[in-house]
Amino acid sequence: MTDDTHSGISLHVNGLTHRLAVDNRRTLLDALREQIGHTGPKKGCDQGQCGACTVLLDGRRVVSCLTLAVAADGAEVTTVEGLAVDGELQSLQQAFVRLDGFQCGYCTPGQLCSAVGMLAEHAAGWPSAATADVSPDDPVSELDTAEVRERMSGNLCRCGAYPSIVRAVLETASRKEATR
């Protein structure tokens, strides 16, 4: 069904293609949850302030409550459900579990997707507001607590699991840096 208010789109979610008819005003979050059935991304504030709905869109983190589904047409979307490979949790997910990087768990899907995107941004050399030296000649410095806190600042946790989240991200980053 396509008319002035509806569009036919194709979303590639966690490796599967979904053809959807959506209202042009429908958010990616609502399409993921209500039409595709991926309930990992959470509707927290519905204003882009809490990060509970964070997903990866073509590898970059976005808050899906502010992203229109039509803007994601043809894109690769990764939700928390798509982070595990063949049922095996990736190292970041394992670190979250082992180090208690969650309490109630509501924000955890967004925290995990944001951390995956943040680690990729750091590996690509993208600076943050906490990066000391942003000169192009300086190699990417190791992540520290201040860097992780700044880079993850768009993801809120009402339970206050931040110290454990930061430890999980730092542990995962140090393992990845050791394998480079």
ZAROGU-803010 format. One record per residue: x, y, z of N, C-alpha, C, CB in turn. Coordinates in steps of 0.2 Angstrom, whole numbers, plus 5000, padded with zeros to 4 digits. Glycine has a CB too. Layout:
% ZAROGU-803010
((X Y Z) (X Y Z) (X Y Z) (X Y Z))
...
This chain:
% ZAROGU-803010
((5004 4994 5000) (5000 5000 5000) (5004 5006 5000) (4995 5000 5006))
((5004 5010 4995) (5008 5016 4995) (5003 5022 4992) (5014 5016 4990))
((5003 5027 4996) (5000 5033 4994) (5004 5039 4997) (4992 5033 4996))
((5001 5045 4997) (5004 5051 5000) (5007 5050 5007) (5000 5057 5000))
((5003 5045 5011) (5005 5045 5018) (5008 5038 5020) (4999 5045 5022))
((5009 5033 5015) (5012 5027 5016) (5017 5025 5011) (5006 5022 5016))
((5022 5022 5013) (5027 5020 5009) (5029 5012 5010) (5034 5024 5010))
((5031 5009 5004) (5034 5002 5005) (5041 5003 5006) (5032 4998 4998))
((5044 4999 5011) (5051 5000 5012) (5053 4993 5013) (5052 5004 5018))
((5060 4992 5013) (5063 4986 5014) (5069 4987 5020) (5067 4983 5008))
((5068 4984 5025) (5073 4984 5031) (5076 4977 5031) (5069 4986 5037))
((5083 4978 5032) (5087 4972 5033) (5089 4972 5040) (5094 4972 5028))
((5085 4968 5044) (5086 4968 5051) (5090 4961 5053) (5079 4968 5054))
((5095 4962 5056) (5099 4956 5059) (5100 4950 5053) (5095 4953 5065))
((5101 4953 5047) (5102 4948 5042) (5096 4946 5038) (5106 4942 5045))
((5090 4947 5040) (5084 4946 5037) (5081 4952 5034) (5079 4942 5041))
((5078 4951 5027) (5075 4956 5024) (5067 4956 5026) (5076 4956 5017))
((5065 4962 5027) (5058 4963 5029) (5055 4968 5024) (5056 4965 5036))
((5050 4967 5020) (5046 4972 5016) (5040 4974 5020) (5044 4969 5009))
((5040 4981 5021) (5034 4983 5026) (5031 4989 5022) (5037 4986 5032))
((5024 4990 5024) (5021 4996 5022) (5020 5000 5028) (5013 4994 5019))
((5023 5006 5028) (5023 5010 5034) (5020 5017 5033) (5030 5011 5037))
((5017 5020 5037) (5015 5027 5037) (5022 5031 5037) (5011 5029 5043))
((5022 5036 5033) (5028 5040 5033) (5031 5043 5039) (5027 5045 5027))
((5026 5043 5044) (5028 5046 5051) (5030 5041 5056) (5022 5050 5053))
((5030 5035 5054) (5032 5029 5058) (5039 5029 5060) (5029 5022 5055))
((5041 5028 5066) (5048 5028 5068) (5050 5021 5067) (5049 5030 5075))
((5057 5021 5066) (5060 5014 5065) (5059 5010 5071) (5068 5015 5064))
((5059 5013 5077) (5058 5009 5084) (5051 5006 5083) (5058 5014 5090))
((5046 5009 5081) (5039 5006 5081) (5039 5001 5075) (5034 5012 5080))
((5042 5002 5070) (5042 4997 5065) (5045 4990 5067) (5045 5000 5058))
((5051 4991 5070) (5055 4986 5073) (5051 4982 5078) (5061 4988 5076))
((5048 4985 5083) (5044 4982 5088) (5037 4979 5086) (5043 4987 5094))
((5033 4983 5083) (5026 4982 5081) (5025 4978 5075) (5022 4988 5081))
((5030 4979 5070) (5028 4976 5063) (5033 4970 5062) (5029 4981 5058))
((5039 4970 5065) (5044 4965 5064) (5044 4960 5070) (5051 4968 5062))
((5043 4963 5076) (5043 4959 5082) (5049 4959 5086) (5041 4952 5080))
((5054 4963 5084) (5060 4964 5088) (5059 4968 5094) (5066 4966 5084))
((5058 4966 5100) (5057 4970 5106) (5063 4971 5110) (5052 4966 5110))
((5069 4970 5107) (5075 4972 5111) (5075 4979 5112) (5081 4969 5107))
((5075 4983 5106) (5075 4990 5107) (5069 4993 5111) (5075 4994 5100))
((5070 4996 5116) (5065 4998 5121) (5063 5005 5120) (5067 4998 5128))
((5056 5006 5121) (5053 5013 5121) (5054 5016 5128) (5046 5013 5118))
((5059 5020 5129) (5060 5023 5135) (5056 5030 5135) (5067 5024 5137))
((5060 5035 5133) (5057 5042 5133) (5054 5044 5127) (5063 5047 5134))
((5055 5040 5122) (5052 5042 5115) (5054 5049 5113) (5044 5041 5115))
((5059 5052 5115) (5061 5058 5114) (5069 5059 5112) (5060 5063 5119))
((5072 5053 5111) (5079 5053 5110) (5084 5054 5115) (5080 5057 5104))
((5082 5055 5121) (5086 5057 5127) (5089 5051 5131) (5082 5061 5131))
((5086 5045 5131) (5088 5040 5136) (5092 5035 5133) (5082 5036 5139))
((5092 5033 5126) (5096 5029 5123) (5094 5021 5123) (5103 5029 5125))
((5088 5020 5126) (5085 5013 5127) (5084 5010 5120) (5079 5013 5131))
((5082 5014 5115) (5080 5012 5109) (5086 5011 5104) (5075 5016 5106))
((5092 5012 5106) (5098 5013 5102) (5099 5006 5098) (5105 5014 5105))
((5100 5007 5091) (5101 5001 5087) (5107 5004 5082) (5095 4999 5082))
((5110 4999 5078) (5115 5001 5073) (5112 5001 5066) (5121 4995 5073))
((5113 5007 5063) (5110 5008 5056) (5116 5008 5052) (5105 5014 5056))
((5117 5003 5047) (5123 5003 5043) (5129 5003 5048) (5123 5008 5038))
((5129 5000 5053) (5135 5000 5058) (5136 5006 5063) (5141 5000 5054))
((5132 5011 5062) (5132 5017 5066) (5126 5017 5071) (5132 5024 5062))
((5128 5020 5077) (5122 5020 5082) (5117 5025 5081) (5125 5020 5089))
((5111 5024 5081) (5106 5029 5081) (5100 5027 5086) (5102 5029 5074))
((5097 5033 5088) (5091 5032 5092) (5085 5030 5088) (5090 5038 5097))
((5082 5025 5088) (5077 5023 5083) (5071 5026 5085) (5076 5015 5083))
((5070 5029 5090) (5063 5033 5092) (5063 5039 5088) (5062 5034 5099))
((5069 5042 5086) (5069 5048 5082) (5071 5047 5074) (5074 5053 5085))
((5072 5041 5072) (5073 5039 5066) (5067 5037 5062) (5079 5034 5065))
((5065 5040 5057) (5059 5037 5053) (5061 5031 5049) (5057 5043 5048))
((5056 5026 5049) (5057 5020 5046) (5059 5021 5039) (5051 5015 5047))
((5056 5026 5035) (5057 5027 5028) (5064 5029 5027) (5052 5032 5025))
((5067 5032 5032) (5074 5035 5031) (5079 5029 5032) (5076 5040 5037))
((5076 5023 5034) (5081 5017 5035) (5079 5012 5029) (5079 5014 5042))
((5075 5014 5024) (5074 5010 5019) (5080 5008 5015) (5069 5014 5014))
((5081 5001 5015) (5087 4998 5012) (5093 4997 5016) (5089 5002 5006))
((5093 5000 5022) (5099 5000 5027) (5099 4993 5030) (5098 5006 5032))
((5105 4992 5033) (5106 4986 5037) (5105 4988 5045) (5113 4983 5036))
((5100 4985 5048) (5099 4987 5055) (5101 4981 5059) (5091 4989 5056))
((5104 4983 5064) (5106 4978 5069) (5103 4980 5076) (5114 4977 5070))
((5099 4975 5079) (5097 4976 5086) (5101 4972 5090) (5089 4975 5086))
((5099 4972 5097) (5102 4968 5102) (5102 4961 5100) (5100 4970 5109))
((5096 4959 5097) (5095 4952 5095) (5100 4949 5090) (5088 4951 5092))
((5103 4954 5086) (5107 4952 5081) (5115 4952 5083) (5106 4957 5075))
((5116 4954 5089) (5123 4955 5091) (5126 4948 5092) (5124 4959 5098))
((5122 4943 5095) (5125 4936 5096) (5126 4933 5089) (5120 4932 5101))
((5131 4928 5089) (5132 4925 5083) (5131 4917 5084) (5139 4926 5080))
((5126 4914 5080) (5125 4907 5081) (5123 4906 5088) (5130 4903 5078))
((5119 4910 5092) (5117 4909 5099) (5123 4910 5104) (5115 4902 5099))
((5129 4912 5101) (5134 4913 5106) (5135 4921 5107) (5141 4911 5103))
((5135 4923 5114) (5136 4930 5115) (5142 4932 5113) (5134 4931 5123))
((5143 4938 5111) (5149 4941 5109) (5153 4943 5115) (5149 4947 5104))
((5159 4945 5115) (5163 4946 5121) (5160 4952 5125) (5170 4948 5119))
((5158 4957 5122) (5155 4963 5125) (5149 4960 5129) (5153 4968 5120))
((5144 4956 5126) (5139 4954 5130) (5141 4950 5136) (5134 4950 5125))
((5146 4945 5135) (5149 4941 5140) (5151 4945 5146) (5154 4937 5137))
((5155 4951 5144) (5157 4955 5149) (5152 4959 5153) (5162 4961 5146))
((5146 4961 5150) (5141 4964 5153) (5138 4959 5158) (5135 4966 5148))
((5137 4953 5156) (5135 4948 5161) (5139 4946 5167) (5133 4941 5157))
((5146 4945 5165) (5151 4943 5170) (5152 4949 5175) (5157 4941 5167))
((5152 4955 5173) (5153 4961 5177) (5147 4965 5180) (5158 4966 5173))
((5141 4962 5179) (5135 4965 5181) (5134 4972 5178) (5135 4966 5189))
((5134 4972 5171) (5133 4978 5168) (5126 4980 5167) (5137 4978 5161))
((5122 4977 5171) (5115 4978 5170) (5112 4976 5177) (5111 4974 5164))
((5106 4979 5178) (5102 4977 5184) (5095 4976 5182) (5102 4983 5190))
((5091 4981 5181) (5084 4979 5179) (5084 4976 5172) (5079 4985 5180))
((5089 4979 5168) (5090 4976 5161) (5086 4980 5155) (5088 4969 5160))
((5082 4985 5157) (5078 4989 5153) (5083 4993 5148) (5074 4994 5156))
((5088 4996 5150) (5092 5000 5146) (5098 4995 5142) (5096 5005 5150))
((5098 4989 5144) (5104 4985 5142) (5104 4984 5134) (5103 4978 5145))
((5099 4983 5131) (5099 4982 5124) (5102 4989 5120) (5092 4981 5121))
((5100 4994 5122) (5103 5001 5120) (5110 5002 5122) (5098 5007 5122))
((5111 5000 5128) (5118 5001 5130) (5123 4996 5126) (5119 4999 5138))
((5121 4990 5125) (5125 4986 5121) (5126 4988 5114) (5122 4978 5121))
((5121 4990 5111) (5121 4992 5104) (5126 4999 5103) (5114 4994 5100))
((5125 5003 5108) (5128 5009 5108) (5136 5008 5109) (5126 5014 5114))
((5137 5003 5114) (5144 5001 5115) (5148 4998 5109) (5145 4996 5121))
((5144 4994 5105) (5147 4991 5099) (5148 4997 5094) (5142 4986 5096))
((5144 5001 5093) (5145 5007 5089) (5151 5011 5091) (5139 5011 5088))
((5151 5013 5098) (5156 5017 5101) (5163 5014 5100) (5155 5018 5108))
((5164 5007 5101) (5170 5004 5100) (5172 5004 5093) (5169 4997 5102))
((5168 5004 5088) (5169 5004 5081) (5171 5012 5079) (5163 5002 5077))
((5168 5017 5082) (5170 5024 5081) (5177 5025 5084) (5165 5028 5085))
((5178 5022 5090) (5185 5023 5093) (5190 5020 5089) (5185 5020 5100))
((5189 5014 5086) (5194 5010 5082) (5195 5014 5076) (5191 5003 5081))
((5190 5017 5073) (5191 5021 5067) (5194 5028 5068) (5184 5022 5064))
((5196 5029 5074) (5200 5036 5076) (5195 5042 5077) (5204 5037 5070))
((5189 5041 5078) (5184 5046 5079) (5186 5049 5086) (5177 5044 5078))
((5187 5055 5087) (5188 5058 5094) (5181 5059 5097) (5192 5065 5093))
((5181 5060 5104) (5175 5062 5107) (5177 5069 5111) (5173 5057 5112))
((5172 5072 5114) (5174 5078 5118) (5179 5077 5124) (5167 5080 5121))
((5180 5071 5126) (5185 5069 5131) (5192 5067 5128) (5182 5063 5135))
((5192 5067 5121) (5199 5065 5118) (5204 5071 5119) (5198 5063 5111))
((5209 5069 5122) (5214 5074 5124) (5218 5077 5118) (5220 5071 5128))
((5220 5073 5113) (5223 5075 5107) (5220 5073 5101) (5231 5073 5107))
((5217 5078 5097) (5213 5076 5091) (5217 5078 5085) (5207 5080 5091))
((5223 5079 5085) (5227 5080 5079) (5227 5074 5075) (5235 5082 5081))
((5227 5075 5068) (5227 5069 5064) (5233 5065 5064) (5226 5071 5057))
((5239 5067 5067) (5245 5063 5067) (5245 5059 5073) (5251 5068 5067))
((5241 5060 5078) (5241 5056 5084) (5237 5050 5083) (5238 5060 5090))
((5240 5044 5085) (5236 5038 5084) (5231 5037 5089) (5241 5032 5085))
((5226 5033 5088) (5220 5033 5093) (5223 5030 5099) (5215 5027 5090))
((5221 5034 5104) (5224 5033 5111) (5219 5027 5114) (5224 5039 5116))
((5222 5024 5119) (5218 5019 5122) (5212 5022 5126) (5222 5015 5128))
((5206 5018 5126) (5200 5021 5130) (5202 5021 5137) (5194 5016 5128))
((5199 5026 5140) (5200 5026 5148) (5193 5027 5150) (5205 5031 5150))
((5192 5027 5157) (5185 5028 5160) (5182 5035 5157) (5186 5028 5167))
((5186 5040 5157) (5183 5047 5155) (5180 5046 5148) (5188 5052 5156))
((5184 5043 5143) (5182 5042 5136) (5176 5038 5136) (5188 5039 5132))
((5176 5033 5139) (5170 5028 5139) (5164 5032 5141) (5171 5022 5143))
((5164 5035 5147) (5159 5039 5150) (5156 5044 5145) (5161 5042 5157))
((5160 5048 5142) (5158 5053 5137) (5155 5050 5131) (5164 5057 5135))
((5158 5045 5128) (5155 5041 5122) (5149 5038 5123) (5161 5037 5120))
((5148 5036 5130) (5141 5032 5131) (5136 5037 5135) (5143 5026 5136))
((5138 5043 5135) (5133 5048 5139) (5126 5048 5136) (5136 5054 5139))
((5125 5046 5130) (5118 5046 5128) (5114 5040 5130) (5118 5047 5120))
((5117 5036 5134) (5113 5030 5136) (5112 5031 5144) (5116 5024 5134))
((5106 5031 5146) (5105 5032 5153) (5103 5025 5156) (5099 5037 5154))
((5105 5025 5163) (5103 5019 5167) (5100 5021 5173) (5109 5014 5168))
((5094 5020 5174) (5090 5022 5180) (5093 5018 5186) (5083 5021 5180))
((5096 5012 5185) (5098 5008 5191) (5105 5010 5193) (5098 5001 5189))
((5109 5014 5189) (5115 5016 5191) (5121 5011 5190) (5115 5019 5198))
((5120 5007 5185) (5125 5002 5183) (5131 5004 5179) (5122 4996 5180))
((5132 5011 5179) (5137 5014 5175) (5144 5011 5177) (5137 5021 5176))
((5146 5010 5183) (5153 5008 5184) (5154 5001 5181) (5155 5007 5191))
((5149 4997 5181) (5150 4990 5178) (5150 4990 5171) (5145 4985 5181))
((5146 4995 5168) (5145 4996 5161) (5152 4998 5158) (5140 5001 5159))
((5155 5003 5161) (5161 5006 5159) (5167 5000 5160) (5163 5012 5164))
((5167 4996 5165) (5172 4991 5166) (5171 4986 5160) (5171 4987 5172))
((5165 4984 5158) (5163 4979 5153) (5166 4982 5146) (5156 4977 5152))
((5165 4988 5145) (5167 4991 5139) (5175 4991 5138) (5164 4998 5138))
((5178 4994 5144) (5185 4994 5144) (5188 4987 5143) (5187 4997 5151))
((5185 4982 5147) (5188 4975 5146) (5188 4973 5139) (5184 4970 5151))
((5182 4974 5136) (5181 4972 5129) (5186 4976 5124) (5174 4973 5126))
((5187 4982 5125) (5191 4986 5121) (5198 4984 5122) (5191 4994 5123))
((5201 4982 5128) (5207 4980 5129) (5209 4974 5126) (5209 4980 5137))
((5204 4969 5125) (5205 4963 5122) (5205 4964 5114) (5199 4958 5123))
((5201 4968 5112) (5202 4970 5105) (5208 4973 5103) (5196 4974 5102))
((5211 4978 5107) (5217 4981 5106) (5223 4976 5106) (5218 4987 5111))
((5222 4971 5110) (5227 4966 5111) (5228 4961 5105) (5226 4962 5117))
((5222 4961 5101) (5222 4957 5095) (5223 4960 5089) (5215 4953 5095))
((5225 4967 5089) (5226 4971 5083) (5233 4969 5081) (5225 4978 5084))
